[in-house]
Amino acid sequence: MSIAKRIQQLIDSKSLTKSSFANEIGIQRSSLAHFFSGRNKPSLDFFLKIKERYPETDLNWIISGKRTKSQIKKEIKSSEIESVIILYKDGTFKKN
């Protein structure tokens, strides 16, 4: 997944439009549009503005696509498993 797709996921997770995201982090909408079109690459300042506005954001994931072990553990702890489904080769299943 590209940086652009990960940033789009961040924008979507905040229920924002690209325009409102640009306003939230304090950049011009055209700068964000140029990034998404592939014309420009994001600057260090761009990432720092994201981190300043959304300190919970894992910049390592946005930049590299990799999550740290602590981030993965945090995500696992924050989600609750409702049920487990076991699928059998014959097409049947069992819900626990």
Secondary structure, 3 states (H helix, E strand, C coil): CCHHHHHHHHHHHCCCCHHHHHHHHCCCHHHHHHHHHCCCCCCHHHHHHHHHHCCCCCHHHHHHCCCCHHHHHHHHHHCCCCCCEEECCCCCEEEC
